[in-house]
Amino acid sequence: MFSEWRCFSLGGGLSDTFVFPLSAQAGLPPADYAHSLRRMAGQLAGLRPGASLWVRVDAPGGCWNADEVRQALRGLPLAVAVTQRLEPLRLRDLSFCPGLFPTPVPPPPAAPERGVSELSLQDVQALRVLARLEMACTAEVASLAGVSLPTARQAVRGLKDRRLVEREGQEAFPIWKVRRAGLSLALRS
């Protein structure tokens, strides 16, 4: 579920910390990430009691992105830290003191790769646009992804073949709608 796991020395014990990198340059609103993180945090709290979540925000030009994510993640059953730096996590960064262990906690099982690497750059850009807008015509996808209309047309058709988006509307003027699997993949990309 998370890209990285770390065991930090915090306040006299060792943490069981899951790391989620968040890039503002992906173009997705912070609330979209927070919604997915809320769902995953509930599962994580049930599977790994005492675990904590570290959201590393890469957002040059200010802290509003990190502040939005921090606000949206209040009340989680996990200790959460939302930071904009790469230095090691500190106990004071967390929303509350997580479960600390005297010995290192075993790492979580590795998750299978879920197809992000199988998509081209244009496919990922089109998928991110559709994740932001939820529904869009091909011309909108092309404009916001910064690609030509034929490239966008090819990208959304490929995404449809992978069942990440679905087509609505008329044949001559299709409207593309992101599916749940597509949104999940856009957030992981």
C-alpha positions in Angstrom: 0.0 0.0 0.0 2.9 2.4 0.7 6.1 3.0 -1.3 8.4 2.7 1.7 8.7 1.4 5.2 11.2 2.6 7.8 12.1 1.8 11.4 13.1 5.0 13.2 14.6 5.5 16.6 12.1 7.8 18.3 11.9 8.8 22.0 13.6 5.7 23.4 11.9 3.2 21.1 11.7 2.0 17.5 8.8 3.0 15.3 6.9 1.1 12.6 6.6 3.9 10.1 5.1 3.7 6.6 6.2 6.5 4.2 4.0 8.0 1.5 5.7 10.5 -0.9 3.4 13.1 -2.3 4.4 15.3 -5.2 2.6 18.5 -5.9 3.9 18.4 -9.5 1.6 15.4 -10.2 -1.2 17.9 -10.4 -3.6 16.2 -8.2 -5.4 18.1 -5.4 -4.3 17.3 -1.8 -7.8 16.2 -0.9 -7.6 13.3 -3.4 -4.5 12.0 -1.7 -6.0 12.5 1.8 -9.1 10.5 0.8 -7.0 7.5 -0.3 -4.7 7.8 2.7 -7.7 7.8 5.1 -8.9 4.5 3.6 -5.4 2.9 3.7 -4.7 4.2 7.2 -7.8 2.3 8.5 -6.6 -0.9 7.0 -3.0 -0.3 8.2 -4.2 0.4 11.8 -5.9 -3.0 11.8 -3.0 -4.9 10.4 -0.1 -3.2 12.2 -1.2 -1.8 15.6 1.1 1.0 16.7 2.2 1.9 13.2 2.7 5.5 12.1 2.4 7.3 8.8 4.9 9.8 7.3 3.6 11.8 4.4 6.6 13.5 2.7 5.3 16.4 0.6 7.4 17.6 -2.3 5.8 21.0 -3.0 8.2 23.8 -3.9 7.0 27.3 -3.4 5.1 27.1 -0.1 3.6 24.9 2.6 -0.1 25.2 1.6 -0.1 21.7 0.0 1.3 20.1 3.2 -1.1 22.1 5.4 -4.1 20.9 3.3 -3.0 17.3 3.6 -2.4 17.7 7.4 -5.8 19.2 7.9 -7.5 16.5 5.9 -5.8 13.7 7.8 -6.8 14.9 11.3 -8.5 12.2 13.4 -6.8 9.2 11.9 -6.3 6.1 14.1 -2.5 6.3 13.2 0.1 8.8 14.3 0.6 11.0 11.2 3.5 13.3 10.3 3.2 15.5 7.2 6.5 17.2 6.4 8.2 19.0 3.5 11.7 17.7 4.1 13.7 14.6 3.6 15.5 14.5 6.9 14.7 11.7 9.3 11.4 11.7 11.1 11.3 13.2 14.6 8.8 12.4 17.3 7.5 16.0 17.5 6.5 15.8 13.8 3.9 13.2 14.6 0.3 14.0 15.6 0.6 11.8 18.7 3.2 9.4 20.0 2.9 6.1 18.0 3.5 2.6 19.4 7.3 2.4 20.1 8.9 -1.0 20.2 12.1 -2.2 22.1 13.3 -4.2 19.1 13.0 -3.6 15.3 9.6 -4.6 13.9 9.7 -7.0 11.0 9.1 -5.2 7.6 5.7 -5.6 6.0 5.4 -8.1 3.1 6.2 -6.7 -0.3 3.3 -5.6 -2.4 3.1 -6.7 -6.0 3.8 -4.0 -8.6 0.5 -2.7 -10.0 1.1 -1.6 -13.5 2.3 2.0 -13.1 5.5 1.0 -14.9 3.5 -0.4 -17.8 2.0 3.0 -18.8 3.7 5.5 -21.0 4.3 9.1 -19.9 1.4 10.3 -22.1 -0.9 7.6 -20.5 0.1 8.7 -17.0 -0.5 12.4 -17.9 -3.9 11.7 -19.4 -4.8 9.5 -16.4 -3.8 12.3 -14.0 -5.9 14.8 -15.9 -8.9 12.5 -15.8 -8.3 11.9 -12.0 -8.4 15.7 -11.5 -11.5 16.3 -13.6 -13.3 13.0 -13.2 -14.8 13.5 -16.7 -13.4 15.2 -19.8 -13.5 15.1 -23.5 -10.4 14.2 -25.5 -9.6 17.8 -26.4 -9.6 18.8 -22.6 -7.3 15.8 -21.8 -4.9 16.9 -24.6 -4.9 20.5 -23.5 -4.3 19.8 -19.8 -1.8 17.0 -20.4 0.2 19.2 -22.8 0.0 16.7 -25.7 -1.5 16.7 -29.2 -5.0 15.6 -29.8 -4.0 12.4 -31.6 -1.6 11.5 -28.8 -4.4 12.2 -26.2 -6.8 10.1 -28.3 -4.3 7.2 -28.4 -3.7 7.5 -24.6 -7.3 7.5 -23.5 -8.1 4.5 -25.9 -5.2 2.6 -24.3 -6.5 3.5 -20.8 -9.9 2.3 -21.9 -8.4 -1.0 -23.0 -6.8 -1.4 -19.6 -10.1 -0.7 -18.0 -8.8 2.4 -16.2 -11.3 4.8 -17.9 -14.6 4.4 -19.6 -16.2 6.2 -22.5 -19.6 7.9 -22.3 -21.4 10.1 -24.8 -21.6 9.9 -28.5 -19.1 8.1 -30.8 -18.1 11.3 -32.5 -17.6 13.3 -29.2 -16.6 10.8 -26.5 -16.5 11.9 -22.8 -13.9 10.0 -20.8 -14.6 9.1 -17.2 -12.0 7.8 -14.8 -12.8 4.5 -13.0 -11.8 3.6 -9.5 -8.8 1.5 -10.6 -7.7 4.5 -12.8 -7.9 6.9 -9.9 -5.9 4.5 -7.7 -3.2 4.2 -10.3 -3.1 8.0 -10.9 -2.5 8.5 -7.2 0.2 5.9 -7.1 1.9 7.3 -10.1 
